Amino acid sequence: MAAPPRRARGYNDTTAAGVTDTIFAPCTGVGRAAVAIVRVSGPAAWALLAPRERGGLLADPADPAEPTTAWQARHARVRRLVHPRTGVHLDTALVLPFAGGASYTGEPCVELHLHGGRAVVRAVCDALASVQGLRPAAAGEFTRRAVRNGRMDLTAAEGVADLLNADTEAQRRQALAAAGGGAARLYDGWRREVTRCLAHLEANIEFAADEDDCDDRLLPPLLEATRRLHAAISRHLADAHRGELVRDGVRVSIVGPPNAGKSSLLNALARRPAAIVSDVPGTTRDIITVGLDLGGVAVSVSDTAGLRAATTDAVEAEGMRRAVAAAREAHLRVLLFDVATWPAACTPEMAELARMAPALLVLNKVDDAAAAVPTAAPAAHHLADLPPPMTISCATGAGLPALEGALSAAVADLVGTGADTSGGEASLPITRARHRAHLTAAAGFLAEFLDGAGVDPLDMGAERLRLAAGAIGRITGTVQVDEVLDVIFHDFCIGK
């Protein structure tokens, strides 16, 4: 009979942060696969490594010739898994234990590497659920425990979530930089600098008999350090939201008059018949959106209802209203016209959308490469200062590669260098509105401190520095972590 599991070096069977239960969940995707992994984390995880006769999940080794020895952390073994209550053989699996403090969650942890069939995973999870003290994990609970136990900060946890959801290369790079702690190092460095300035100011106040006795020589270097920090945070905020664009995707809207070929262009970009194409004007009434990967950046392209000067059709009018709203909210607009109706079909409203940079002006149905492209009439005031038109033919494919290149270049200009860290961690973009809000608040407190220097009482200045440090600390969870945990882990998948 196998000996009871030996506590590995670093093993910790005490509860962390008030956690008293042990959780489990599959941490691989649903469906058939060669291997599926079920993760167990918590104080009772290693108890599963005992034989069934001792309340565990294991039977004898799969290979009878294998000697029975005590379990060690990070030493994998092949074992037969049996139901703790019935003794039914569930699967033959690779069992990998991790000690507390050295696992993903910071707790004692066991990974069961199973055959990837649905029935196998379901049977093992049902067996785990039958063990007293074990329960299925909630969404994001493994990563939440990792944050609680100091294995990662909030920005790294958000990076893990983004990495799981990454569909493009730019999203992968950006998420990996955050998950690797780049954002945390940047923000923690700024928080420590504010705290250092605060400590010098408070020491000056503390050891002075009254405010008139404060050493004025300490104030200039403190102000200079604060100015540098305020400038660095302000530069970081002035990033044109490129990090959020990479994470959430760039919105592109195709707008123009009826029968200009907007649906045909959407289908050509998507490489599939995503939208209905018809010669009947007004076929597209609502917004049709497809997702694309342009140069490694996630892009959603929308086909919209055709715009015309007036209509008596209430449904078409609503479609036109939505089309204009989508174009105004988009990050990039493609104004598409039939070359035969250009520029007469360009209304003042369409011209206004074309001037909302970034925008591309495209003339379609130029099926004859030798056809002359009409220019905007100089007398039409609303046609002035429009971007130079590109010419394409959705029917023949002429000009489409150049248009795709122009779209990719425009998208690249919007997102900048993404997660390129060649300029250091300060070049990492802001990826979430939560980070931006706290940094904006911190910059505001630093500006108030600088504006009030030499005028306001020093204790008021110290309070502003304290507020700035707290605002930055909330990004990584250094302070007031509880108030944002639920928001961050709401969208995590089960098993992570």
ZIMO-V484002 format. One record per backbone hydrogen bond with DSSP energy under -1.0 kcal/mol. CO is the residue of the C=O (numbers start at 0). NH is the residue of the N-H. E is the energy in kcal/mol with one decimal. If there is no record, write none. Layout:
# ZIMO-V484002
co/nh/e
CO/NH/E
CO/NH/E
This chain:
# ZIMO-V484002
co/nh/e
7/10/-2.6
15/18/-2.3
21/134/-1.9
22/40/-2.7
23/136/-2.6
24/38/-2.7
35/113/-3.5
36/26/-2.9
37/111/-2.8
38/24/-1.7
39/109/-2.7
40/22/-2.8
41/44/-1.8
44/47/-1.4
45/48/-1.7
46/49/-1.4
47/56/-2.4
49/57/-1.5
50/53/-1.9
50/55/-2.2
51/54/-2.5
56/81/-2.9
57/51/-1.9
62/65/-2.2
71/74/-1.6
76/94/-3.6
78/92/-2.9
79/58/-2.7
80/89/-3.1
80/90/-1.0
82/86/-2.2
87/82/-2.1
90/80/-3.3
92/78/-2.9
93/112/-3.1
94/76/-2.0
95/110/-2.8
96/73/-3.5
97/108/-2.4
98/101/-1.9
107/41/-2.6
108/97/-3.6
109/39/-2.6
110/95/-2.7
111/37/-2.2
112/93/-2.1
113/35/-2.0
116/120/-2.0
117/121/-2.7
118/122/-2.4
119/123/-2.3
120/124/-2.4
121/125/-2.3
122/126/-2.1
123/127/-2.4
124/128/-2.3
127/130/-1.5
130/133/-1.9
132/21/-2.2
134/23/-1.5
137/140/-2.1
139/143/-2.4
140/144/-2.3
141/145/-1.7
142/146/-2.1
143/147/-2.5
144/148/-2.4
145/150/-2.9
146/149/-1.6
152/156/-2.1
153/157/-2.5
154/158/-1.9
155/159/-2.2
156/160/-2.1
157/161/-2.4
158/162/-2.3
159/163/-2.1
160/164/-1.3
167/171/-2.2
168/172/-2.6
169/173/-2.3
170/174/-2.6
171/175/-2.5
172/176/-2.0
173/177/-1.7
174/178/-3.0
175/179/-1.9
176/181/-2.1
177/180/-1.7
180/184/-2.3
181/185/-1.8
182/186/-2.7
183/187/-2.9
184/188/-1.7
185/189/-1.8
186/190/-2.4
187/191/-2.5
188/192/-1.8
189/193/-2.2
190/194/-2.6
191/195/-2.4
192/196/-2.2
193/197/-2.6
194/198/-2.6
195/199/-2.1
196/200/-2.1
197/201/-2.9
198/202/-2.3
199/203/-2.0
200/204/-2.0
201/205/-3.1
202/206/-2.2
209/212/-1.7
210/213/-1.3
214/217/-1.4
217/221/-1.3
218/222/-2.7
219/223/-2.4
220/224/-2.3
221/225/-2.1
222/226/-2.5
223/227/-2.3
224/228/-2.0
225/229/-2.7
226/230/-2.5
227/231/-2.2
228/232/-2.4
229/233/-2.3
230/234/-2.3
231/235/-2.0
232/236/-2.1
233/237/-1.5
236/238/-1.7
238/241/-1.6
240/244/-2.0
241/245/-2.1
242/246/-2.2
243/247/-3.1
244/248/-2.1
249/299/-2.7
250/330/-1.7
250/331/-1.7
251/301/-2.5
252/333/-2.9
254/335/-3.1
255/306/-2.6
256/259/-1.1
260/264/-2.3
261/265/-2.3
262/266/-2.4
263/267/-2.1
264/268/-2.4
265/269/-2.4
266/270/-1.3
266/271/-1.3
271/273/-2.1
287/302/-3.3
289/300/-2.7
291/298/-2.7
293/296/-1.3
295/169/-2.6
296/293/-2.4
297/249/-2.5
298/291/-3.7
299/251/-3.1
300/289/-2.3
301/253/-3.0
302/287/-2.2
312/316/-2.4
313/317/-2.0
314/318/-2.2
315/319/-2.4
316/320/-2.2
317/321/-2.4
318/322/-2.1
319/323/-2.4
320/324/-2.2
321/325/-2.7
322/326/-2.1
323/327/-2.3
324/328/-1.9
325/329/-1.1
331/252/-2.2
332/359/-2.6
333/254/-2.5
334/361/-3.3
336/363/-3.5
337/340/-1.6
340/344/-2.4
342/345/-1.7
344/346/-1.0
346/350/-2.4
347/351/-2.0
348/352/-1.8
349/353/-2.2
350/354/-1.3
352/355/-1.1
354/356/-1.6
357/332/-1.5
359/334/-3.0
360/389/-2.7
361/336/-2.2
362/391/-2.6
363/338/-2.5
364/366/-1.8
367/370/-2.2
376/379/-1.5
378/380/-1.1
379/382/-1.5
380/383/-1.6
389/362/-3.4
391/365/-2.1
392/396/-2.7
396/399/-1.4
397/392/-2.4
398/402/-2.1
399/403/-2.8
400/404/-2.2
401/405/-2.2
402/406/-2.7
403/407/-2.6
404/408/-2.3
405/409/-2.4
406/410/-2.5
407/411/-2.5
408/412/-2.1
409/413/-1.5
410/414/-2.2
411/415/-1.5
414/417/-1.5
416/419/-1.3
420/423/-2.3
423/426/-1.9
424/427/-1.8
431/435/-1.8
432/436/-2.5
433/437/-1.9
434/438/-2.6
435/439/-2.5
436/440/-2.0
437/441/-2.4
438/442/-2.7
439/443/-2.0
440/444/-2.2
441/445/-2.3
442/446/-2.3
443/447/-2.2
444/448/-2.1
445/449/-2.4
446/450/-2.7
447/451/-1.9
451/454/-2.2
451/455/-2.8
456/460/-1.6
457/461/-2.6
458/462/-1.7
459/463/-1.8
460/464/-2.0
461/465/-2.3
462/466/-2.3
463/467/-2.0
464/468/-2.4
465/469/-2.1
466/470/-2.2
467/471/-2.0
468/472/-2.3
469/473/-1.5
471/474/-1.3
472/476/-1.3
472/477/-2.1
475/153/-2.3
480/483/-1.5
483/487/-2.3
484/488/-2.3
492/139/-1.6
492/495/-1.5
